[in-house]
Amino acid sequence: MSLTCAQPDRYNVCVFHDALKINLAQDQYLHEDDGYFFVTFSSHEMNARLPDCRLLTLHAVCARVVLLSGATLVIIKELKEDIVDELEEDIEETIVL
């Protein structure tokens, strides 16, 4: 994913995997416009600080480096192993009458 500062506090969310687009289309905080997804940050609090565009851009750059380096596959594999381990523990702890 990458973000660009389209307007103040409004960001274009770019997705590199088609599978993620389905999830984005269902997200209540994202708005689709001509095939692009946007998120707009706002607050009901007068003094609330919204996310800094530079930090969001840095996060997007880091995410892209991870994606292009192939590290994403390692991270996903580790997450899957953790999920399977948790499920196995849940199954062992479940009491069946």
Helices and strands as residue ranges (DSSP letters): E 2-7, E 10-14, H 18-25, E 30-33, E 36-40, H 53-69, H 71-93
